[in-house]
Amino acid sequence: MLTPPADPRQLKFSRFAWGMLAYMLLAIVWGVFVRASGSGDGCGQHWPACGGVLDAHGAVQFKTWVERGHRYTTELLGVFVFAEFIWAFLVFPARHPVRYAATSTLAFILLEGWLGEQLVMRKLVAYSHDPARIPWHSGHLISTFCLVASFALTAWWSTEPRSVWRNQGPILGLLVAGWASTLALSVSGAISALGDTIYPPSSHLEVMRQAVLPTASFVMRNRPEHPYIAVVVAMLLCLVAGITAHLRPSPHTRRFALGVWFLLSAQMLAGLINIGLLAPIWMQLIHLLLADLLWIDLVLLGAAACAEGVPHVEMLHVPDAVLNGAQATIKDYVALTKPRVISLLLFTTLAAMFIASGGWPTHQFLPGLWLLVATGTGLYAAAGSSNAINMVCERDLDVRMDRTATRPTVTEKIHPRTALWFAMALETFSFGLLWASSNLLAAVLALAGLTVYVIVYTLLLKRRSWSNIVIGGAAGAFPPLVGWAATMGTLSPLAWLLFALIFVWTPVHFWALALLIKDDYAKAGVPMLPVVKGDRYTVGQIWVYAVLTVVISLAPMLFGVHWLYALAAVVLDIILVRGCLQLFQGVDKPRASSLFHYSMLYLALLFFAMAIDKAFLA
């Protein structure tokens, strides 16, 4: 709930400001209807008055009523904004953030009016195909979003503490990246919706066909690209919300982070429905309204995260763990990426590239070598980024565990803020390299693996449920998909089998390790399976997933692999089952250690055998 201000005048102002925000949203929805119905020229070239357009019988056309209503509502909004501006200066003291927000609201409403005039006077409305419509249309949308942000901040700061933007470190960088990407996605969506208006789709096939024509306009080419941009931005916003809520904990940040995830899910569902129904007007209205609500939530997430009094978790020193005067080295930055953990992921990535292509990734040696190096480097950077974020978010757990107490974020040889900047740079590099060297699909899959590891495993499940490694462990199954996509540009059923193999193998591997270090997990308060259910239950679960691993390891024989892989899989499966049986007969650390170390060798040899089989027995 909002904290009521001491001054009852400010409370009245707050209610008015929130009402203004709701009114603004209704005006936006009406504006979308004006564009989607082709009514933008309903007033002719008259501004701000509405001359109207008559039909053959001398009656005012429907689109004139639509456009005239939109103008009247926005002109009334302008009056309210001016009143709010005056009221803010009467109620709030000098340098209060509400004054600044109300001033920016007034500035943006004037900019909105000028942009609307330009669109009308330049005839860039209704069904105009003029290429100049794209930049003007995009500018108008960005201005609208800035206006909405000003409305939201005016209302928010009228009852909540001011936001302090300085000394926020990488959190502010993440928030800015989230806001910028949301604006970019909204522009892409607006251009796509404009295409639905001026090039009404008759079918999905027609949309795709138009996009690849040599004469296709920018609007045509953008329409099939928008869903892919949406997926990338959605994953980025999930990371922004999760990391911000964790490192700036407060009731408001948690609430807004949940709001981001909920609204993203609703928006993605609405987008799919919009595409499936070929963008009817009513669905476009819902889609844009959800986009506005998501934008408001993101803006308020930033304001709440940077509010006075909200703790900066990454700035808190870990007791008795600081190495005085220690300087970070390259070795420490490498340690942030957890290279030993990544080595097996990297191997499955490269092996999947050979499996997908049936040998060398390309017909020529040097291009194939470059693709291997670039994909491996990009995957390592993405996985290293996720591991670095994990270390920043789990410092309070790591300091209590002997196995992790010397990590550079715990000893503070690398400050957590520096580690987070490093992680952000790594992921940016990874995405750019994978996209440039192979394709967007590979880059998106690597980002998806990072998102699952950070959000699902690290932030949502690890501290709450013993099933953390079952669900969150899916992050480790993405690398072969990255390698396959980098080589082929698509994903086949065999690629998804490789994903499934690692997914069911992970609990066998990790729970064997958890048996070894369960005392560490218990001391840190992490609900790993041996801690909350005991050793015998854990071994039973290992058996379940070992059986699933054996079944899925044999399934590739239905998809074109030969006797070499089949023989290797049978032998490796027998040894795996034998190790599980020995652990079942007596749970002790030597047997758990043996199964843990063999499980790594098992997966590596299985992928190696499949790569050799596909390369030489095809």
C-alpha positions in Angstrom: 0.0 0.0 0.0 1.1 3.6 -0.6 2.3 5.5 2.4 -0.1 8.4 2.9 1.6 11.8 3.1 1.3 14.0 6.2 -0.2 16.9 4.2 -3.9 16.2 3.2 -3.4 18.4 0.2 -0.7 16.1 -1.1 -3.1 13.1 -0.6 -5.7 14.9 -2.8 -3.0 15.6 -5.4 -1.9 12.0 -5.3 -5.5 10.8 -6.1 -5.8 13.3 -8.9 -2.4 12.2 -10.3 -3.3 8.5 -10.4 -6.6 9.4 -12.0 -4.7 11.4 -14.6 -2.6 8.4 -15.4 -5.7 6.2 -15.9 -7.2 8.9 -18.1 -4.0 9.0 -20.1 -4.2 5.3 -20.7 -7.8 5.6 -22.0 -6.6 8.4 -24.4 -3.8 6.2 -25.7 -6.2 3.3 -26.4 -8.5 5.7 -28.3 -5.5 6.9 -30.2 -4.7 3.3 -31.2 -8.2 2.8 -32.4 -7.8 6.0 -34.5 -4.7 4.5 -36.2 -6.0 1.0 -36.5 -9.3 2.0 -38.0 -7.6 4.4 -40.5 -9.4 7.4 -39.0 -6.3 9.6 -38.7 -7.4 11.8 -41.5 -10.9 12.2 -40.2 -10.4 15.9 -39.6 -8.7 16.6 -42.9 -5.7 18.9 -42.7 -7.2 21.0 -39.9 -5.4 21.6 -36.6 -6.4 21.9 -33.8 -9.9 22.3 -35.0 -11.6 19.5 -36.8 -13.1 20.4 -40.2 -14.5 16.9 -40.8 -14.9 14.8 -43.8 -18.3 14.3 -45.5 -19.5 11.3 -47.3 -21.4 11.3 -50.7 -24.7 12.3 -48.9 -23.1 15.2 -47.1 -23.1 13.4 -43.7 -20.1 13.4 -41.4 -18.1 10.2 -41.8 -17.5 7.8 -39.0 -13.8 8.4 -39.0 -14.4 12.1 -38.4 -16.3 11.3 -35.2 -13.5 9.0 -34.1 -10.7 11.5 -34.8 -12.7 14.4 -33.4 -13.4 12.5 -30.2 -9.7 11.7 -29.9 -8.8 15.4 -30.2 -11.3 16.5 -27.7 -10.1 14.0 -25.1 -6.4 14.9 -25.6 -7.2 18.6 -25.5 -9.0 18.1 -22.2 -6.0 16.1 -21.0 -3.8 19.1 -21.8 -6.0 21.3 -19.6 -5.7 18.8 -16.8 -1.9 18.6 -17.2 -1.6 22.3 -16.9 -3.7 22.3 -13.8 -1.6 19.5 -12.3 1.6 21.5 -13.0 0.2 24.5 -11.2 -1.1 22.4 -8.3 2.3 20.6 -7.9 4.1 23.9 -7.4 1.5 25.0 -4.8 1.5 21.8 -2.7 5.1 20.6 -2.9 8.2 22.4 -1.7 11.1 23.5 -3.9 13.3 20.7 -5.3 10.6 18.1 -4.6 10.7 15.4 -7.4 6.9 15.9 -8.0 7.7 19.4 -9.3 10.2 18.0 -11.8 7.9 15.2 -12.9 4.9 17.6 -13.3 7.1 19.9 -15.4 8.3 17.1 -17.7 4.6 16.0 -18.0 3.7 19.5 -19.3 6.7 19.5 -21.7 5.8 16.1 -23.1 2.1 16.9 -23.5 3.1 20.0 -25.6 5.5 17.8 -27.6 2.7 15.3 -28.2 0.5 18.0 -29.5 3.2 19.3 -31.9 3.9 15.7 -33.2 0.2 15.1 -33.7 0.0 18.3 -35.7 3.0 17.3 -37.9 1.5 13.9 -38.6 -1.8 15.5 -39.7 -0.3 18.4 -41.7 2.2 16.1 -43.5 -0.6 13.6 -44.3 1.2 10.8 -42.4 -2.0 9.3 -41.1 -4.7 6.8 -42.1 -3.5 4.6 -45.0 -0.5 6.7 -46.0 2.5 4.7 -47.4 4.9 7.6 -47.2 8.3 6.3 -45.8 8.5 9.5 -43.7 5.7 8.2 -41.6 8.0 5.7 -39.9 10.3 8.2 -38.1 7.5 10.5 -37.2 5.3 7.6 -36.0 8.2 6.2 -33.9 8.9 9.6 -32.4 5.3 10.1 -31.5 5.3 6.7 -29.7 8.5 7.4 -27.8 7.1 10.8 -26.8 3.9 9.1 -25.6 5.8 6.6 -23.5 7.9 9.4 -21.9 4.6 11.2 -21.1 3.2 8.1 -19.5 6.4 7.8 -17.4 6.1 11.4 -16.3 2.5 10.8 -15.3 3.5 7.7 -13.3 6.4 9.4 -11.5 4.3 12.4 -10.7 1.8 10.1 -9.0 4.4 7.9 -7.4 6.6 10.6 -5.8 3.5 12.4 -4.4 3.4 9.7 -1.7 6.7 7.8 -1.8 10.3 8.7 -1.0 12.3 10.5 -3.7 14.6 8.4 -5.9 18.3 8.9 -5.8 19.8 8.1 -9.2 23.5 8.5 -8.2 25.6 5.7 -6.7 23.3 3.0 -8.0 26.1 1.3 -10.0 25.1 -1.5 -12.4 21.5 -1.6 -11.1 20.9 1.7 -12.8 22.6 0.4 -15.9 20.3 -2.6 -15.9 17.3 -0.4 -15.5 18.3 1.9 -18.3 18.9 -1.1 -20.5 15.5 -2.4 -19.6 13.8 1.0 -20.3 15.7 1.4 -23.6 14.9 -2.1 -24.9 11.3 -1.6 -24.0 11.1 1.6 -26.0 12.8 -0.2 -28.9 10.4 -3.1 -28.7 7.4 -0.7 -28.5 8.7 1.1 -31.6 9.0 -2.2 -33.4 5.5 -3.2 -32.3 4.1 0.1 -33.4 5.7 -0.3 -36.9 4.4 -3.8 -37.1 0.9 -2.6 -36.1 1.2 0.1 -38.7 1.9 -2.6 -41.3 -1.3 -4.4 -40.2 -3.2 -1.2 -41.0 -1.7 -0.2 -44.3 -1.0 -3.8 -45.5 -3.9 -5.8 -44.0 -2.7 -9.4 -43.8 -4.8 -12.1 -45.5 -2.6 -14.9 -44.0 0.6 -15.6 -42.2 2.2 -16.9 -45.3 1.3 -13.7 -47.1 3.0 -11.7 -44.4 6.2 -13.8 -44.7 6.1 -13.6 -48.5 5.8 -9.8 -48.5 8.7 -9.5 -46.0 11.2 -11.2 -48.3 10.3 -9.4 -51.5 13.1 -7.2 -53.0 10.6 -4.3 -53.1 9.5 -4.8 -49.5 9.3 -1.7 -47.5 10.7 -1.3 -44.0 7.3 -1.8 -42.5 6.8 -5.1 -44.4 10.3 -6.4 -43.3 9.7 -5.5 -39.7 6.5 -7.5 -39.2 7.9 -11.0 -39.0 10.9 -9.7 -37.0 8.9 -8.2 -34.2 8.1 -11.5 -32.3 11.8 -12.4 -32.2 12.7 -8.9 -30.8 10.0 -9.4 -28.3 11.5 -12.7 -27.1 14.9 -11.2 -26.6 13.5 -8.1 -24.7 11.3 -10.3 -22.6 14.3 -12.3 -21.3 16.2 -9.1 -20.7 13.3 -7.6 -18.7 13.0 -10.9 -16.6 16.7 -10.4 -15.7 16.3 -6.7 -14.9 13.3 -7.4 -12.7 14.8 -10.4 -10.9 18.2 -8.9 -10.2 16.8 -5.5 -9.2 14.4 -7.0 -6.7 17.2 -9.2 -5.2 19.8 -6.4 -4.9 17.3 -3.7 -3.9 15.0 -5.6 -1.6 11.8 -3.8 -0.5 8.1 -4.6 -0.6 7.7 -2.3 -3.6 10.5 -3.7 -5.7 9.3 -7.3 -5.1 5.8 -6.3 -6.1 6.9 -4.5 -9.2 9.3 -7.4 -10.2 6.4 -9.8 -10.0 4.3 -7.3 -12.0 6.9 -7.3 -14.7 6.9 -11.1 -14.9 3.1 -11.3 -14.9 2.6 -8.5 -17.5 5.3 -10.0 -19.7 3.5 -13.3 -19.7 0.2 -11.6 -20.5 1.8 -9.5 -23.2 3.5 -12.5 -24.8 0.2 -14.4 -24.8 -1.7 -11.4 -26.2 1.0 -11.2 -28.9 0.5 -14.8 -29.9 -3.3 -14.3 -30.0 -2.8 -11.2 -32.0 -0.7 -13.0 -34.6 -3.0 -16.0 -34.7 -6.1 -13.8 -35.4 -4.3 -11.7 -37.9 -4.3 -8.5 -35.7 -8.0 -7.5 -35.3 -8.4 -4.0 -34.0 -9.7 -5.1 -30.6 -6.7 -7.3 -30.0 -4.3 -4.5 -31.0 -6.0 -2.3 -28.3 -5.4 -5.0 -25.7 -1.8 -5.6 -26.8 -0.9 -1.9 -26.6 -2.7 -1.4 -23.2 -0.6 -4.3 -21.8 2.5 -2.7 -23.2 1.7 0.6 -21.5 1.0 -1.2 -18.2 4.3 -3.0 -18.5 6.1 0.2 -19.2 4.5 1.9 -16.1 5.6 -1.1 -14.0 9.2 -0.9 -15.2 9.4 2.8 -14.6 8.0 2.4 -11.0 10.3 -0.5 -10.4 13.2 1.8 -11.1 11.8 4.6 -8.9 11.2 2.1 -6.0 14.6 0.4 -6.4 16.5 3.8 -6.3 14.3 5.2 -3.5 16.0 6.7 -0.4 16.4 4.0 2.3 16.3 1.0 0.1 19.4 -1.2 0.9 22.1 -1.8 -1.6 22.7 -5.5 -1.1 25.8 -5.7 -3.3 27.4 -2.9 -1.1 27.1 -4.8 2.1 30.4 -6.2 3.3 30.6 -9.9 4.1 31.8 -10.3 7.8 35.3 -11.7 8.2 35.8 -12.4 4.5 37.5 -9.3 3.2 41.1 -9.6 2.1 42.7 -6.3 3.1 44.7 -4.7 0.3 44.2 -7.6 -2.1 44.2 -6.7 -5.8 42.1 -8.5 -8.4 44.0 -10.4 -11.1 43.0 -11.9 -14.4 42.8 -15.2 -12.6 40.2 -13.8 -10.3 38.0 -12.6 -13.2 38.4 -16.0 -14.8 37.3 -17.6 -11.5 34.1 -15.5 -11.7 33.1 -17.4 -14.7 33.6 -20.9 -13.0 35.7 -22.4 -15.8 35.6 -25.9 -14.5 31.8 -25.9 -14.5 31.7 -24.4 -18.0 34.2 -26.9 -19.5 31.6 -29.7 -19.8 29.0 -27.3 -21.2 31.5 -26.1 -23.8 32.3 -29.6 -24.8 28.6 -30.5 -25.4 28.2 -27.3 -27.4 31.1 -28.1 -29.8 30.2 -31.8 -30.0 26.6 -30.8 -30.9 28.0 -28.8 -33.8 29.8 -31.9 -35.2 26.6 -34.0 -34.6 24.4 -31.5 -36.4 26.6 -31.2 -39.5 27.7 -34.8 -39.6 31.4 -33.8 -39.4 33.2 -30.5 -39.8 30.7 -27.7 -39.3 31.2 -26.3 -42.8 32.6 -27.6 -46.0 35.7 -25.4 -45.7 38.3 -25.7 -42.9 38.8 -22.0 -42.0 35.1 -20.9 -42.0 34.4 -24.0 -39.9 37.2 -23.3 -37.5 36.0 -19.7 -37.1 32.4 -20.9 -36.4 33.7 -23.4 -33.7 35.9 -20.7 -32.0 33.2 -18.0 -32.2 30.4 -20.3 -31.0 32.5 -21.7 -28.2 33.7 -18.3 -27.1 30.1 -16.9 -27.2 28.8 -19.8 -25.2 31.6 -19.5 -22.6 30.9 -15.8 -22.3 27.1 -16.4 -21.7 27.7 -19.1 -19.2 30.4 -17.1 -17.5 28.1 -14.1 -17.2 25.4 -16.3 -15.6 28.0 -17.7 -13.1 29.2 -14.2 -12.2 25.7 -13.0 -11.6 25.1 -16.1 -9.4 28.2 -15.2 -7.3 26.9 -11.6 -6.8 23.4 -12.8 -5.8 24.6 -15.6 -3.5 27.4 -14.0 -1.5 25.4 -14.4 1.7 25.3 -18.2 1.0 28.8 -18.6 -0.3 30.4 -17.1 2.8 28.9 -19.8 5.0 30.1 -22.7 2.8 33.7 -24.0 2.9 33.6 -24.8 -0.8 32.7 -21.3 -1.9 34.1 -19.1 0.9 37.1 -18.0 -1.2 35.2 -16.9 -4.3 36.4 -13.4 -5.4 33.0 -11.8 -4.6 33.1 -13.1 -1.1 36.7 -12.1 -0.4 35.9 -8.8 -2.2 39.0 -9.1 -4.3 36.4 -8.2 -7.0 33.7 -5.8 -5.7 30.2 -7.2 -6.4 29.4 -4.1 -8.4 32.4 -4.7 -10.6 31.5 -8.3 -10.9 28.0 -7.4 -12.1 29.3 -4.9 -14.6 31.7 -7.6 -15.8 28.8 -10.1 -16.2 26.7 -7.5 -18.2 29.6 -6.9 -20.5 30.2 -10.6 -21.0 26.6 -11.3 -22.0 26.5 -8.3 -24.3 29.7 -9.6 -26.0 28.2 -13.1 -26.1 25.0 -12.1 -27.8 26.7 -9.9 -30.3 29.3 -12.5 -31.2 26.9 -15.4 -31.6 24.5 -13.3 -33.7 27.3 -12.0 -35.9 29.2 -15.3 -36.3 26.2 -17.6 -36.8 22.6 -16.4 -36.3 20.1 -14.8 -34.0 18.7 -18.2 -32.9 22.0 -19.2 -31.3 22.3 -15.9 -29.5 18.7 -16.1 -28.2 19.2 -19.7 -26.9 22.4 -18.7 -25.1 20.5 -15.8 -23.5 17.7 -18.2 -22.6 20.1 -20.5 -20.8 21.4 -17.5 -18.8 17.9 -16.4 -17.9 16.8 -19.8 -16.7 20.0 -20.1 -14.5 19.7 -16.7 -13.0 16.0 -16.3 -12.6 14.6 -19.8 -12.2 17.5 -21.5 -10.4 19.4 -18.8 -8.5 16.7 -16.3 -7.5 13.5 -18.3 -7.4 14.2 -21.9 -6.5 17.6 -22.5 -4.9 16.6 -20.9 -1.5 13.1 -22.3 -1.5 12.8 -25.8 -2.9 14.8 -29.0 -3.1 13.5 -29.4 -6.7 15.7 -26.4 -7.7 18.2 -28.5 -9.6 15.5 -30.4 -11.4 13.8 -27.4 -12.9 16.6 -24.8 -12.8 19.1 -27.4 -14.1 17.5 -26.9 -17.5 19.9 -24.1 -17.9 22.8 -26.5 -18.4 20.8 -28.3 -21.2 20.9 -25.2 -23.5 24.5 -25.4 -24.8 23.9 -28.2 -27.3 21.0 -26.3 -28.7 23.3 -23.3 -29.1 25.8 -25.4 -31.0 23.2 -27.0 -33.2 21.5 -23.7 -34.0 24.9 -22.0 -34.8 25.6 -24.8 -37.3 22.2 -25.4 -38.9 20.1 -22.3 -38.1 17.2 -24.5 -36.9 16.6 -27.1 -34.3 15.8 -30.8 -35.1 14.2 -33.5 -32.9 17.7 -34.9 -32.3 18.8 -31.5 -30.9 15.9 -31.5 -28.5 16.8 -35.1 -27.5 20.3 -33.8 -26.6 18.6 -31.1 -24.5 16.4 -33.7 -22.8 19.4 -36.0 -22.1 21.3 -33.3 -20.2 18.1 -32.2 -18.4 17.5 -35.7 -16.9 21.2 -36.4 -16.4 21.7 -33.2 -14.3 19.9 -34.5 -11.1 22.0 -37.7 -11.1 25.2 -35.6 -11.4 24.3 -32.8 -9.0 22.7 -34.9 -6.2 25.8 -37.1 -6.1 27.7 -33.9 -5.4 25.1 -32.7 -2.9 25.6 -36.0 -0.9 29.3 -35.0 -0.6 28.7 -31.5 0.6 25.4 -31.7 2.3 26.8 -30.3 5.5 27.9 -27.2 3.7 24.4 -26.8 2.3 22.9 -27.3 5.7 25.1 -24.7 7.2 24.2 -22.2 4.5 20.5 -23.0 4.9 20.1 -24.2 1.2 17.3 -26.8 0.9 19.2 -29.3 -1.2 17.6 -32.7 -1.4 19.9 -34.6 1.0 19.4 -31.8 3.6 15.6 -31.8 3.6 14.8 -35.4 2.6 17.8 -37.4 3.7 20.4 -39.6 1.9 18.2 -42.6 1.2 15.5 -40.5 -0.4 18.1 -38.7 -2.5 19.6 -42.0 -3.8 16.0 -43.1 -4.7 15.6 -39.9 -6.8 19.0 -40.5 -8.4 17.8 -43.9 -9.5 14.7 -42.4 -11.0 16.7 -39.9 -13.1 19.3 -42.5 -13.9 16.7 -44.7 -15.5 15.4 -41.7 -17.5 18.9 -40.9 -18.6 19.4 -44.4 -19.9 16.2 -44.4 -21.8 16.9 -41.0 -23.4 20.5 -42.0 -24.2 19.2 -44.8 -26.3 16.5 -42.8 -28.1 19.0 -41.2 -30.7 19.2 -44.6 -32.4 15.7 -43.7 -33.8 17.1 -40.5 -35.4 20.0 -41.7 -37.6 22.9 -42.7 -35.3 24.6 -46.0 -35.9 26.2 -49.0 -34.1 29.2 -47.1 -32.8 27.0 -44.7 -30.7 24.7 -47.6 -29.7 27.6 -49.7 -28.4 29.1 -46.7 -26.5 25.7 -45.8 -25.0 25.0 -49.3 -23.8 28.5 -49.7 -22.2 28.3 -46.2 -20.5 24.8 -46.8 -19.3 25.8 -50.1 -17.7 28.6 -48.4 -15.8 26.2 -45.6 -14.8 23.6 -48.1 -13.4 26.4 -50.0 -11.6 27.5 -46.8 -9.9 23.9 -46.0 -8.8 23.5 -49.6 -7.6 26.7 -49.3 -5.5 25.5 -46.1 -4.0 22.1 -47.6 -3.2 23.8 -50.5 -1.4 25.7 -48.1 0.9 25.5 -44.4 0.9 29.0 -43.0 1.7 31.2 -40.3 0.4 33.6 -42.5 -1.7 30.7 -44.0 -3.6 29.0 -40.6 -4.1 32.3 -39.1 -5.2 32.8 -42.0 -7.7 29.3 -41.5 -9.2 29.7 -37.7 -9.3 33.0 -37.9 -11.2 31.9 -40.7 -13.5 28.7 -38.8 -14.4 30.8 -36.0 -16.0 32.9 -38.6 -18.0 29.6 -40.3 -19.0 28.1 -37.3 -20.6 31.4 -36.2 -22.3 31.9 -39.7 -23.8 28.3 -40.0 -24.9 28.5 -36.8 -26.9 31.9 -37.7 -28.2 30.7 -41.1 -29.4 27.7 -39.5 -31.1 29.9 -36.9 -32.9 32.2 -39.7 -34.1 29.3 -41.9 -35.2 27.7 -39.1 -37.2 30.9 -37.9 -38.7 32.3 -41.3 -39.9 29.3 -43.6 -40.3 26.9 -41.3 -42.1 
